């Protein structure tokens, strides 16, 4: 028993010594002014850096990306993403286009991996409002905010194979309500696409990922 404990401690000690830690600036994008600061542990194999363990990244935009910030956290196992990962974005009067449109809101993405493959639930939620630059408004320099836009996306995976896909724009006003639900078989092929828009519902049948027209659709095709 003592020998087993001693062996375990020796192995743990050797393993711990092989891991190195990093805390500092992290390259995010050479094409945009985004500064990233990362904290993670890694091991070196054949002169290559292999991520291992917890990984966090915080990004702050500047210049044309002022008002944009992002936080990322997750876990690596032998260089592959494993387990739960979260991506949180905050917009604070972030300029989105050249048309003086500025966005304020939050965006959250929660995903799950298993040995580098998508596995489990992926959930995306976005909520934002926009306004434009207006030099005539001496108090704020902006127009009034638009109404809040919300959208959500839920995808389930099984060892890298997509099982379901649900996109929704929830809104108390049925006029703007939209829902799109994709149903897949065990091999990841689309079987059905169910759509709800305003007060109407639509359904499409697919076969092995290919659109399968209904009898009514076929009769319409035969007319031409």
N, C-alpha and C positions, 0 to 999 in steps of 0.2 A: 504493500500500500504506500509506504513512504517513498519507495523508488518511483512509483507512478506519479505521485505528487511532485517529486523533485524533477522528473522528466518533463512534466507539464509546465512547471515554472521555468525550466531552462528553455523550452520551446517558445513560451510566451515572451521571455526576455529577448531571445534572438529575433523573434518576429517584430517586437516593438522597436528594436534597434534599427531594423531595416526601413521603417517608416520615417519619412522626413516631413516637416511641416513648412508650409508657405503662407505668408501673409503680406500682401502688397498689391501693387498695381497689376491689373490683368487686362490683356488685349481684348477688346470687345469688337470694335470695327474700325478699320483704317479709313473708311469712307465717311464716317460721321464723327462729330466731336462728342464722344461718349467716354467718360472716365469710369473705369471699373476697378473695384477693390475686392480681392478674393481672399478667402481663407480655406485652406484644404490640406490634406495630408496625401502623401504619395510614396511610391517605392520606385527604385530604379532597376530596370532589367535590360541588359544589353544596351546600355547608354540611353535608354528611353525612359521617359517619365510616365509611370502608370498611376492614375488616380486611385486612391483607396481610402474609403471612409467618408466622413461628412464633407460636404462642399457648400460654401456660401459665396454669393456674389452680390455686391451692391453697385448700382450704376447710376450716375448723375449726369444729366445732359447739360451742355453749355452752348453758348452762341446760338446757332439755329435750332438746337435741341434743348434750349432752356425751358424749364417747366416739365421736363420728362425725367422720371426716376423709376428704377426697377430693382427689386430684390429677388434673388433666386436662392433656393436651398434644396438640398437633396443628398443622396448617398451614392457612392461608387463602390463597386465590388470587382476587383481585378480589372479596372479600367472601363467597366461597363456600368451604366446607370442601373440602379437596383432599388426597388422600393418606391416610396412616395417622393415626388418632386413638386415644389410650388414655385410659381412665377407670379409676382405681384407688381403691377404697374400703376403708377400714379401720374395723372396729367394735371397740371396746374397752369392754365392758360398757355398750353403748348401749341405752337404754330404748326398746323398739319399740312398746309398747302401754300401756294403762292397767292391765294385769293384772300389773304388776311383772315383766315378762319382759325380760331383758337379753341382748343378742346380742354375741358376740365372734367375729371371723373376718375374712375378706377377700373382696372381690368385684372382679373384673377384666373389663372390656369393651374389646375391641380391634376397631375398625371401620375400613373403608376407603371413601373417597369419591373421586369424579372429577367435578370441576366442580359440586360441591354435591349430586350424586346418589350413593346407595349403589352401590358397585361393588367386587366382590371378596368376600373373606371377612369375616364379622362373627362374633366368638367371645366368648362370655360364660362365665365360670367363677365359681361361688359356693361358698364353704366356710365353715361357721359352726357354732357350738354355742351353746346358750342355758342360762340359769339364772334363778331367781327370787329376789327379795328375801326374806330370812328373818331376822327380828329375833331369833329363838331361837338362831341360830348366832352365838355371841359372837366366834368367830375371824374369820370372813369376812363375816358378815351376809348370806350367800347360800346357796342350796341347791347341791348338786353339779351340775356341768355335765352336760348331755345328751350323747348321742353326737354325733359330728360329722356334719352333713348336707352332702352335696355335690350339685351340679347343674351341668350344662353345656348350652350352646346354641350351635349352629353354623348360620349362615345364609349362603348365597352369593347375590350379586346380580350382574346384568349390566346396567349402565347403568340402574339403578333398578328393574329387574324381578327379582323373587325367583325363584331357580332351585332352591334346596333349603333344607330346614328340618329340623334334627335336634336334638331335646331329649332329654336323658338324665340319669337319676339313677343314677350308678354306685354299686354297693354289692357288697361281697363276699358279703353275705347275699342270695341270690336272691329271698328273700321281699319285699324292698323294692326290687328292681331294676325300673326303668321306662325305656322307650325309645320315642320317637315320631319317625318319619321321614316327612316330607312330600316327595313328588316332584311337580315342576311341569313343564309344557311350556315351549316357548320364549316363549310369550306371558304366562307367569306364572300360568296356570290350574293348579289342583291336578289331578293325575292319579291318584295313589295316596296312601294313608295307611297306613303299616305300623307296627304297635304290638307291642311286646314288654313283657309284664307278668308278673313272677315267671317261671314256666316256660311261659307261654302266648304264642302269637303270633296276631295278628289282621291282616287286610288289608281295606281298603276301596277300591273302584274309584270314581273320580270322572270326570265328563265336562265339560270346560270350566268347572271350578270348582264343578260341581254334583254332589251325591252320586248315584252310579249303582248302584242296588241289584243284588245278585247274583240269579241264578235262584232260589236258595233263599229269599232275602228276598222276592222277588216272589210265590212260592208261598205264603209265610206271609201276605202282604198279601191274597191272593185268598181266604183263609179267612174274612175278616171282611166 
